[in-house]
């Protein structure tokens, strides 16, 4: 599979929906995780990412609680950390994976208990990833059978020996539409930039300005296991624009 330029791909796609990007730095010393949310409705756009340090992750919250309508499918924990395993998903299956892995079950075991989101006619796929201590990672997508809400297809992708300077990306949707077409095919292989700062800023700048909502990036030092996070929120507590990300929890030299 040919490597794509992820920033160019995203810049040319009005609505990939929610997305996950996992990559190994060119020097092979770090792993990068990226997760973003987008929205077309006022309810979907009324969100921010907030850190949840005690669980090693983040949660989505209403930017303006007074305008929150249906919280299902939009309020969840996108990222949780279990020991030195990092879990990221586009829904409450994050908790399913976390809870079942706590009981000794696998990533796939957990997701075999779940299906796509109940939001027909879109039937939004559930996308998920785990990154392990040894830098190996897995991706998954649970989606309807070509828009058939009575049938689920579950796909799992294993990357036991990731290549330095490369990563894989998956999103909920292929592009904008009505209904919105689900992501199709294998996760896309992309070239990874040198630092997590370049990785994060490039993705955030490339997402459609009208539809992007929030972006989370994590850098994991493979030798120490230490991690640092960055959060970009388009809307703050009163839904105003926010140009700069929050400072990362840890700032390795490579962050800038």
C-alpha positions as a Markdown table, in Angstrom:
| # | Residue | x | y | z |
|---|---|---|---|---|
| 1 | Unk | 0.0 | 0.0 | 0.0 |
| 2 | Unk | 1.3 | 3.4 | -1.0 |
| 3 | Unk | 2.0 | 5.9 | 1.8 |
| 4 | Unk | -0.2 | 9.0 | 1.7 |
| 5 | Unk | 0.4 | 12.5 | 2.9 |
| 6 | Unk | -2.2 | 12.5 | 5.7 |
| 7 | Unk | -2.4 | 16.3 | 5.9 |
| 8 | Unk | -3.1 | 16.6 | 2.2 |
| 9 | Unk | -5.7 | 13.7 | 2.4 |
| 10 | Unk | -7.5 | 15.4 | 5.3 |
| 11 | Unk | -7.4 | 18.9 | 3.6 |
| 12 | Unk | -9.1 | 17.4 | 0.6 |
| 13 | Unk | -11.9 | 15.7 | 2.6 |
| 14 | Unk | -14.7 | 17.9 | 3.9 |
| 15 | Unk | -16.0 | 15.4 | 6.4 |
| 16 | Unk | -14.0 | 12.2 | 7.3 |
| 17 | Unk | -15.9 | 12.4 | 10.7 |
| 18 | Unk | -14.0 | 11.1 | 13.7 |
| 19 | Unk | -10.5 | 9.8 | 13.1 |
| 20 | Unk | -7.6 | 7.9 | 14.7 |
| 21 | Unk | -4.0 | 8.1 | 13.6 |
| 22 | Unk | -1.2 | 5.9 | 15.1 |
| 23 | Unk | 2.4 | 6.2 | 14.1 |
| 24 | Unk | 6.0 | 5.5 | 15.1 |
| 25 | Unk | 8.4 | 8.4 | 15.0 |
| 26 | Unk | 11.1 | 8.4 | 12.3 |
| 27 | Unk | 13.8 | 7.8 | 14.9 |
| 28 | Unk | 11.9 | 4.8 | 16.3 |
| 29 | Unk | 11.9 | 6.1 | 19.8 |
| 30 | Unk | 8.3 | 7.4 | 20.2 |
| 31 | Unk | 4.8 | 6.5 | 19.3 |
| 32 | Unk | 2.3 | 9.2 | 18.3 |
| 33 | Unk | -1.5 | 8.9 | 18.8 |
| 34 | Unk | -4.0 | 11.3 | 17.2 |
| 35 | Unk | -7.8 | 11.4 | 17.7 |
| 36 | Unk | -10.2 | 14.1 | 16.4 |
| 37 | Unk | -13.9 | 14.8 | 16.4 |
| 38 | Unk | -15.9 | 16.7 | 13.8 |
| 39 | Unk | -19.5 | 17.8 | 13.7 |
| 40 | Unk | -22.2 | 19.0 | 11.3 |
| 41 | Unk | -25.0 | 19.7 | 13.8 |
| 42 | Unk | -25.0 | 22.2 | 16.6 |
| 43 | Unk | -25.2 | 19.4 | 19.2 |
| 44 | Unk | -22.1 | 17.6 | 17.7 |
| 45 | Unk | -20.1 | 20.8 | 17.6 |
| 46 | Unk | -21.0 | 21.7 | 21.2 |
| 47 | Unk | -18.1 | 19.7 | 22.6 |
| 48 | Unk | -14.6 | 20.0 | 24.0 |
| 49 | Unk | -11.9 | 17.5 | 25.1 |
| 50 | Unk | -11.0 | 17.7 | 28.8 |
| 51 | Unk | -8.2 | 15.7 | 30.5 |
| 52 | Unk | -9.0 | 13.0 | 33.0 |
| 53 | Unk | -5.6 | 12.4 | 34.6 |
| 54 | Unk | -6.7 | 9.8 | 37.1 |
| 55 | Unk | -7.7 | 7.5 | 34.2 |
| 56 | Unk | -4.8 | 8.5 | 31.9 |
| 57 | Unk | -7.1 | 9.9 | 29.3 |
| 58 | Unk | -9.7 | 12.5 | 28.2 |
| 59 | Unk | -13.4 | 12.9 | 28.1 |
| 60 | Unk | -15.8 | 14.8 | 25.8 |
| 61 | Unk | -17.9 | 17.5 | 27.6 |
| 62 | Unk | -20.4 | 20.0 | 26.4 |
| 63 | Unk | -18.8 | 23.3 | 25.6 |
| 64 | Unk | -22.0 | 25.0 | 26.7 |
| 65 | Unk | -24.1 | 22.6 | 29.0 |
| 66 | Unk | -27.2 | 24.7 | 28.5 |
| 67 | Unk | -27.2 | 23.8 | 24.8 |
| 68 | Unk | -26.6 | 20.1 | 25.2 |
| 69 | Unk | -29.4 | 18.0 | 23.6 |
| 70 | Unk | -29.0 | 14.3 | 23.3 |
| 71 | Unk | -25.7 | 13.3 | 25.1 |
| 72 | Unk | -25.7 | 9.7 | 23.7 |
| 73 | Unk | -23.0 | 9.0 | 21.2 |
| 74 | Unk | -21.3 | 12.4 | 21.7 |
| 75 | Unk | -20.3 | 12.3 | 25.4 |
| 76 | Unk | -17.8 | 9.5 | 26.2 |
| 77 | Unk | -14.2 | 8.8 | 27.1 |
| 78 | Unk | -12.2 | 8.8 | 23.9 |
| 79 | Unk | -8.9 | 7.9 | 25.6 |
| 80 | Unk | -8.0 | 5.7 | 28.6 |
| 81 | Unk | -4.8 | 4.2 | 29.8 |
| 82 | Unk | -4.5 | 0.7 | 31.3 |
| 83 | Unk | -1.0 | 0.3 | 32.7 |
| 84 | Unk | 1.1 | 0.9 | 29.7 |
| 85 | Unk | -1.6 | 0.2 | 27.2 |
| 86 | Unk | -3.2 | 3.2 | 25.5 |
| 87 | Unk | -6.8 | 2.8 | 24.3 |
| 88 | Unk | -8.5 | 5.3 | 21.9 |
| 89 | Unk | -11.9 | 5.0 | 20.3 |
| 90 | Unk | -14.8 | 7.1 | 19.0 |
| 91 | Unk | -17.3 | 6.1 | 21.6 |
| 92 | Unk | -18.2 | 4.3 | 24.8 |
| 93 | Unk | -16.5 | 1.2 | 23.5 |
| 94 | Unk | -13.4 | 2.7 | 25.1 |
| 95 | Unk | -14.8 | 1.6 | 28.5 |
| 96 | Unk | -15.8 | -1.8 | 27.1 |
| 97 | Unk | -12.2 | -2.4 | 26.0 |
| 98 | Unk | -10.8 | -1.1 | 29.3 |
| 99 | Unk | -13.1 | -3.2 | 31.4 |
| 100 | Unk | -12.6 | -6.4 | 29.5 |
| 101 | Unk | -8.8 | -6.0 | 29.3 |
| 102 | Unk | -8.8 | -5.6 | 33.0 |
| 103 | Unk | -10.4 | -9.1 | 33.2 |
| 104 | Unk | -7.7 | -10.6 | 30.9 |
| 105 | Unk | -9.8 | -10.4 | 27.7 |
| 106 | Unk | -8.4 | -9.1 | 24.4 |
| 107 | Unk | -9.0 | -6.0 | 22.3 |
| 108 | Unk | -10.9 | -8.2 | 19.8 |
| 109 | Unk | -12.8 | -10.0 | 22.5 |
| 110 | Unk | -14.2 | -6.7 | 23.8 |
| 111 | Unk | -15.2 | -5.4 | 20.4 |
| 112 | Unk | -17.0 | -8.6 | 19.4 |
| 113 | Unk | -19.6 | -7.6 | 22.1 |
| 114 | Unk | -20.2 | -4.3 | 20.3 |
| 115 | Unk | -21.6 | -3.1 | 17.0 |
| 116 | Unk | -21.9 | 0.2 | 15.0 |
| 117 | Unk | -23.7 | 3.2 | 16.4 |
| 118 | Unk | -27.6 | 3.1 | 16.3 |
| 119 | Unk | -27.9 | 6.3 | 14.3 |
| 120 | Unk | -29.5 | 5.1 | 11.0 |
| 121 | Unk | -29.4 | 5.8 | 8.2 |
| 122 | Unk | -25.7 | 6.7 | 8.7 |
| 123 | Unk | -25.0 | 3.7 | 11.1 |
| 124 | Unk | -21.8 | 5.4 | 12.1 |
| 125 | Unk | -18.9 | 2.9 | 12.4 |
| 126 | Unk | -17.1 | 2.4 | 15.7 |
| 127 | Unk | -13.4 | 2.8 | 15.3 |
| 128 | Unk | -10.9 | 1.8 | 17.9 |
| 129 | Unk | -7.2 | 1.4 | 18.6 |
| 130 | Unk | -4.8 | 0.1 | 21.2 |
| 131 | Unk | -1.1 | 0.9 | 21.5 |
| 132 | Unk | 1.0 | -1.5 | 23.6 |
| 133 | Unk | 4.2 | -1.0 | 25.6 |
| 134 | Unk | 6.4 | -2.6 | 22.9 |
| 135 | Unk | 5.0 | -0.2 | 20.2 |
| 136 | Unk | 2.8 | -2.7 | 18.5 |
| 137 | Unk | -0.7 | -1.6 | 17.9 |
| 138 | Unk | -4.1 | -2.7 | 16.6 |
| 139 | Unk | -6.9 | -1.0 | 14.8 |
| 140 | Unk | -10.6 | -2.0 | 14.4 |
| 141 | Unk | -13.7 | -0.8 | 12.6 |
| 142 | Unk | -17.2 | -2.1 | 13.3 |
| 143 | Unk | -19.6 | -1.1 | 10.5 |
| 144 | Unk | -22.8 | -1.9 | 8.8 |
| 145 | Unk | -22.9 | -4.1 | 5.7 |
| 146 | Unk | -23.1 | -1.4 | 3.1 |
| 147 | Unk | -25.7 | 0.5 | 5.0 |
| 148 | Unk | -27.7 | -2.5 | 6.1 |
| 149 | Unk | -28.6 | -1.7 | 9.8 |
| 150 | Unk | -29.4 | -5.4 | 10.5 |
| 151 | Unk | -25.8 | -6.7 | 9.7 |
| 152 | Unk | -22.5 | -5.8 | 11.3 |
| 153 | Unk | -19.0 | -6.4 | 9.8 |
| 154 | Unk | -16.1 | -6.4 | 12.2 |
| 155 | Unk | -12.6 | -5.8 | 11.0 |
| 156 | Unk | -9.3 | -6.0 | 13.0 |
| 157 | Unk | -5.9 | -4.9 | 11.9 |
| 158 | Unk | -2.7 | -5.9 | 13.7 |
| 159 | Unk | 0.6 | -4.1 | 13.4 |
| 160 | Unk | 3.1 | -6.1 | 15.6 |
| 161 | Unk | 6.3 | -4.6 | 14.1 |
| 162 | Unk | 5.5 | -1.0 | 13.2 |
| 163 | Unk | 8.0 | 0.7 | 10.8 |
| 164 | Unk | 9.7 | 3.9 | 12.0 |
| 165 | Unk | 8.4 | 6.9 | 10.2 |
| 166 | Unk | 5.1 | 5.3 | 9.2 |
| 167 | Unk | 1.6 | 5.1 | 10.7 |
| 168 | Unk | -2.0 | 4.1 | 9.9 |
| 169 | Unk | -5.1 | 6.1 | 9.8 |
| 170 | Unk | -8.8 | 5.2 | 10.0 |
| 171 | Unk | -11.9 | 7.4 | 10.2 |
| 172 | Unk | -15.6 | 6.8 | 10.6 |
| 173 | Unk | -16.6 | 8.2 | 7.2 |
| 174 | Unk | -15.2 | 8.1 | 3.7 |
| 175 | Unk | -16.4 | 11.6 | 2.9 |
| 176 | Unk | -19.5 | 13.8 | 3.3 |
| 177 | Unk | -22.8 | 12.7 | 2.1 |
| 178 | Unk | -26.5 | 11.9 | 2.9 |
| 179 | Unk | -26.4 | 9.3 | 4.3 |
| 180 | Unk | -22.7 | 9.6 | 5.1 |
| 181 | Unk | -20.7 | 6.7 | 3.5 |
| 182 | Unk | -18.7 | 4.6 | 6.0 |
| 183 | Unk | -14.9 | 4.4 | 5.7 |
| 184 | Unk | -14.0 | 1.8 | 3.1 |
| 185 | Unk | -11.0 | -0.6 | 2.9 |
| 186 | Unk | -7.9 | -1.0 | 5.1 |
| 187 | Unk | -6.5 | 1.7 | 7.3 |
| 188 | Unk | -4.5 | 4.1 | 5.2 |
| 189 | Unk | -0.7 | 4.1 | 5.6 |
| 190 | Unk | 0.9 | 7.5 | 6.0 |
| 191 | Unk | 4.3 | 9.1 | 6.4 |
| 192 | Unk | 5.0 | 10.3 | 10.0 |
| 193 | Unk | 6.6 | 13.6 | 10.7 |
| 194 | Unk | 9.6 | 14.0 | 13.0 |
| 195 | Unk | 7.9 | 15.4 | 16.1 |
| 196 | Unk | 4.5 | 15.1 | 17.7 |
| 197 | Unk | 4.2 | 18.9 | 17.4 |
| 198 | Unk | 4.4 | 18.6 | 13.6 |
| 199 | Unk | 2.1 | 15.7 | 13.7 |
| 200 | Unk | -0.5 | 17.5 | 15.8 |
| 201 | Unk | -0.4 | 20.9 | 14.2 |
| 202 | Unk | -0.4 | 19.4 | 10.7 |
| 203 | Unk | -3.6 | 17.3 | 11.3 |
| 204 | Unk | -5.4 | 20.1 | 13.2 |
| 205 | Unk | -4.6 | 22.7 | 10.5 |
| 206 | Unk | -5.7 | 20.2 | 7.7 |
| 207 | Unk | -9.2 | 19.4 | 9.2 |
| 208 | Unk | -12.1 | 21.3 | 7.6 |
| 209 | Unk | -12.5 | 24.6 | 9.4 |
| 210 | Unk | -16.2 | 24.5 | 9.6 |
| 211 | Unk | -16.6 | 20.9 | 10.8 |
| 212 | Unk | -13.6 | 20.3 | 13.0 |
| 213 | Unk | -14.3 | 20.4 | 16.8 |
| 214 | Unk | -11.4 | 19.0 | 18.9 |
| 215 | Unk | -8.1 | 17.1 | 18.5 |
| 216 | Unk | -6.0 | 15.1 | 20.9 |
| 217 | Unk | -2.4 | 14.0 | 20.4 |
| 218 | Unk | -0.2 | 11.8 | 22.7 |
| 219 | Unk | 3.5 | 11.1 | 22.4 |
| 220 | Unk | 4.8 | 8.0 | 24.2 |
| 221 | Unk | 8.5 | 7.6 | 24.9 |
| 222 | Unk | 9.2 | 3.9 | 24.2 |
| 223 | Unk | 12.2 | 3.7 | 26.6 |
| 224 | Unk | 10.6 | 5.2 | 29.7 |
| 225 | Unk | 7.0 | 4.7 | 28.9 |
| 226 | Unk | 6.3 | 8.4 | 29.8 |
| 227 | Unk | 3.6 | 10.2 | 27.8 |
| 228 | Unk | 2.7 | 13.8 | 27.0 |
| 229 | Unk | -0.6 | 15.0 | 25.7 |
| 230 | Unk | -1.8 | 18.0 | 23.6 |
| 231 | Unk | -5.4 | 19.1 | 23.2 |
| 232 | Unk | -6.9 | 21.5 | 20.6 |
| 233 | Unk | -10.5 | 22.7 | 21.2 |
| 234 | Unk | -12.2 | 24.9 | 18.7 |
| 235 | Unk | -14.8 | 25.9 | 21.2 |
| 236 | Unk | -14.1 | 26.8 | 24.8 |
| 237 | Unk | -16.7 | 26.9 | 27.6 |
| 238 | Unk | -18.7 | 29.7 | 25.8 |
| 239 | Unk | -18.1 | 28.2 | 22.3 |
| 240 | Unk | -15.5 | 30.8 | 21.2 |
| 241 | Unk | -12.6 | 30.0 | 19.0 |
| 242 | Unk | -9.4 | 28.8 | 20.6 |
| 243 | Unk | -6.2 | 29.1 | 18.5 |
| 244 | Unk | -3.6 | 27.4 | 20.6 |
| 245 | Unk | -3.6 | 24.0 | 22.2 |
| 246 | Unk | -3.3 | 23.4 | 25.9 |
| 247 | Unk | 0.2 | 22.7 | 27.1 |
| 248 | Unk | 1.1 | 19.0 | 27.1 |
| 249 | Unk | 1.2 | 17.2 | 30.4 |
| 250 | Unk | 4.8 | 16.3 | 29.7 |
| 251 | Unk | 7.0 | 18.1 | 27.3 |
| 252 | Unk | 9.8 | 16.0 | 25.8 |
| 253 | Unk | 12.5 | 17.8 | 23.9 |
| 254 | Unk | 11.0 | 16.4 | 20.7 |
| 255 | Unk | 7.6 | 18.0 | 21.3 |
| 256 | Unk | 8.6 | 21.2 | 19.6 |
